[in-house]
């Protein structure tokens, strides 16, 4: 039986940049997914911050079944079930509660919970999660945070997100406990609104060009 924690690590390892997508209109989702995959991006997260999010996920899965498409901003067990029912490959949360941890484990959803402190890392680790999200990375310490916690938790993989720009990415990827960085810059709102798929594909190619040193 596949271990969801191991699956989550494998999903993150598919690319060094994971776009974080806010999709206001599900009608753009299929073309957006195809543009990202054409640019070499195989893992992305759709946040549940619009009514269209789950319909967008379903459309993206149909359009780009080779990609690993996750659902973010999962705050409750009900959110986790909705993500699972939509076909999400994984879930992402800004934090972790005991109820949420139990729910994602019960339904077998690979999961990336958010942390900010050593105590939160310990709690998530004790609950069985070994891939964690540092959020908001640019506020709580960024690269310095990764450096400080790496020797304490050598078995933990961190995906930093929150305010990270392309120029920041090499410094994050240089750290041994970071293989993937999340970022919303890959799909800017103006390009999405204009349905500029060529422009988004170009940014996806930039994102997919990053690599571990």
ABEGO torsion letter per residue (X at the ends): XBBAAAAAAAAAAABABBBBBBBABAAAAAAAAAAAAAAGBABBBBBBABAAAAAAAAAAAAABAABBBBBBGBABAAAAAAAAAAGBABBBBABBBAAAAAAAAAAGBBBBBBBABAAAAAAAAAAGBABBBBOBAAAAGEAAAAAAAAAABAABBBBBBGGBBAAAAAAAAABAABABBBBAAABBAAAAAAGBAAAAAAAAAAAAABBBX
